[in-house]
Amino acid sequence: MVDFLIIGGDAAGLSAAVQIREKHPDADIKVFNKGRIISYGACGIPYVISGDIPKLRKLIHYTPESFREIRKVRVLVEQEAVGLFPREHRVEVKDLRGGEIRKEEYRKLLIATGAKPIRLPFIDYTWEGVFHVHTIPDLERILEFLEERKPRKAAIIGAGNVGLELAEALHRRSMHVVLFDVKPDPAYVWPQLIRKAVKRKIKEKGIKFCGETAVKKLEKQGQGFLLGTENQEFEADVVFSVVGTVPATEFCRDVLNAKKNGAIVTDRCGLTSQPDIYAAGDCASVYHRLLDRYVYSPLGSTANKMGRIAGLNMVGGDVRFPGIMGTQIFKFFELSLAKTGLSRKEAEKEGIGYRAFSASRMDKSGYFPGAAPVKMEVLVEEETGGVMGAAVVCEGNAAQFIDAAGIAIQMGMDIRELGWFDAAYAPPFAPVWSALISAALKAEWD
């Protein structure tokens, strides 16, 4: 019987393993991973395709061998969990190389199996030239195809932030790109300020966006493909399917409390509905502190935090995850785009009255070389005056604005308190009045 068994060898699983080993140097810890590669930065995949990151291997933090040597934890790859039996404290694991299934007993179990890409029913994903953009093996196949075939026309199904990052990467390879999405706008779940900026940039770069357009068929056409929508057909040399992910929890969702999409429900210590079983990362739901409920929000930074907390609690700790606020950031060509808290659309859906304040400023003193515009919007709860959301578009680093807004929300700041926040100022780095503070100060005269 293993003291600590972990299913999943990436962000959440390995973060937990590190915490367990630090607290229990002599504990028996075993990690199973379905894939052959562990501990990699999937968020960097578009930047390898674009050439910003020159080598694929730069995305890989540990190999199974280096993790065992440095962190003193065994990681067994190409091992898939196929059954969970909580009463017997047992997991059934399939060796994907030989096909045999064996039983593994545990004292404490962490499920950190992550997420998997949604598969569209009309696509044959075995076709050469059709890709997900999710794993290192995906990236290996994509790079090989791009180098050997030199495709000129790319179709991307899904215009969320990953689809947009991919569109930029392919555009930088001088490819003609068409983006499809069933929603009317690209980056549809992001605040309006960001959606508008993305639409302008798409037009500026000559990328074709087909909004409110469902791709309904995909056929092979010689060396390329024919995509069919309700009213049109499009030719492409390569097709990317990036329509989202779902939790990889098929082996356990019938014995654990899970949301409709299969995300495992835990408490804020990471414990599931079964004793001695924890879950963390993209396979689990996470507490949203503004909505005061559990949501599905797969994100690498969140997975690392959830894994750390689960690991600490598996060895007897009592650490509660304070929750997320929906903070995210992405790059699209020259733009840096970020949000935190609730958007207007989310506030309206929740029936929360709000006021919005916006401001445009430069990201450093206007007279300093390289100064660029920043557009900021702050949402305020109408009843309390508390800051509850923010969005920013700029050409520098949007994190400097959105992180400050996120702290204001997390600490329960009033909009007027935020307006008098003691922010750093020096001409090369920031103006006297930042866009965030300027937007907040508008509440003084509202």
Steps between C-alpha positions, in 0.01 A plus 500: 500500500636839394490778760423771244381415151468780242325459164638767267855626453464864413428828682262390778631147551868589517437809716329271750780244479760764584307611809449143621868416458612815685274416795565125493852420376450124547144461371425265212377725216411378154381704201331350193477699177304403190736673257871446451588863578449662841531850642473721194371849425209444262427874499827549311401282203383788273829681563703202382288493182561872448873469564506722810618196694767339281496145637214271604707357784500838675137430598592184692595566863571144619538156350391199709869431565587855606192526722601181679858619537422856614166460678540138614163392361432212260306588183378215277395608151253353251290375789128577480256478791196305379310425821454639851374303801491734801372243751800275435742796462592363159565631150524290187777612266557398138852483359457661158814335365402141574126523565494321836286636783618481860369606840663772711398552863549834675465670835444845350416568135521817289323516166675756280421367154448843343280564200475376144397681182139492388466289184257614232291207370550574129882508515727199456787595727721225359533690171842646434467878509224511766620603845411575857730749673522348847807286567868473411429206264242725328770764462750247365255394229409861416861610459583199285199565275575874465863435414438218252178614329545880515119560510375840384135501613398422860155459651457539876173382654460693825583867560567502874832627626683178401356520148607864480853424622519227238368737230781742580760221490387379157467855367862556598586196288345693206196274486151609400279438806123457530345492850160341561286532811135439583499818708465843338831635631851362546602463866128487573525424873731799555379853585369722221804729515723204409267356235492831314878534509544146369255557214686813393833317507362204302384740227829689506701179450284371216377191685154385395259452792177309444284570803167329575624231262496133589726273299281199423722279287863435422602299195834398353573667168823373350780614731268754665155536652156638426310654791126546468277743691128564456552719192864480390796276437863579582820336385791450740837326502495448877222501761519572873220410743513717815142508628578450867570220744314269736629329818675167443303315767321214324653239730368656820207731437245228579637455854584862589278806519553681170351786301308433179815535289685248717698747713556342843350699785725553801495710811746787534759263645488289183311206658240326284173338603696184595738481799874499426443604137603848388477671162674803354567677172310495172307185592332674796269790567633800691346749742423843351508751783285766329230258384524303828471167319710240323573548130710333234796722414798303365815709528861409570552746785185378675600135452836559668334666799234230534765228483713667764203529736387142440852372568528692826162374617573140403782500757281640778491872426194722520543745213197643323513635147370858511362468148540659161363823354536414134827683444646427156731657244600427141694652214366566151755653267598835655219489754515392863145419621395417855200474729417429862178468697164523325431644157187701418345190342574287808366765739178525299464121493536494881251785542761728660460874447821670394658820377788510256782754493762515226810699419767521232855592596856422390690211659790732592553875490379620162828673422704183562605302188281198438198621698185319384129540575313306767122460511356392836150424624406443864166356615354604834216336690223758501374427851833493686745689281737203519729422208378181332659486157755651265626464144799651323636528147851629439817438302724455803448261788134495603589297810623814680148644482287190538695362797449825692129487419488135608653585838242777543218253437648230723548745788147638463608853412255780435540671162602823669770322697635363176503849352745618767719189482867594544628382162861510381601784265811557292500613133650178355248277680173677583326836469389716792139391442471139386198381303384292799512789746349741249205266439447456874516873571212561261279355771578810709294710261242245395 
